[in-house]
Amino acid sequence: MKPVVRKTLLPGFLLVLLALQSNFGNADTRLFGDVELHYSVVNSTFVDPAIAGRYGIVRAKDRAFLNLALRRQLPEGGDVAITAKFEGRTWDLLQNQFLNFREIREGEAIYYIADFEFSNGEIRFFDITLLPEGAEQSDQFRFQHKVYED
């Protein structure tokens, strides 16, 4: 199934904190059937040190993380956060890094983050496979993002 791309605001406590700390509130969204994937790339130095410590985020000018969250659309309307299994990698012209996703729960919100290193001003390519809870087969998506130090 080909995903649909649109802009939206991510729900949840973690992103609200990130938005307050970094003026970062918009994320990309892709739809896979009734599952909505929200994803964003965040420079680790944008995160307040206390928040970074709480979630095990390494703050450095050459470190960023990919933040993923899934929501399933309910037949009666609305949506609910769901769990998933993620695998992925990020690369540029010189290096390839496998992403190690960690699950974060904040109330009813569920996030998955994976950190990576980068060089200032480079374009990072991402290749992610996701298997949402209850799904019989995985989906894959790719995107690119230009990253900058601070």
Secondary structure, DSSP 8 states (H G I E B T S, - for coil): ---EEEEEE--SHHHHHHHHHHS--EEEEEEETTEEEEEEEEEGGGS-HHHHHHHT----TTEEEEEEEEEEE-TTSSEEEE-EEEEEEEE-SS-EEEE--EEEEETTEEEEEEEEE--TT-EEEEEEEEEETT-SS-EEEEEEEE----
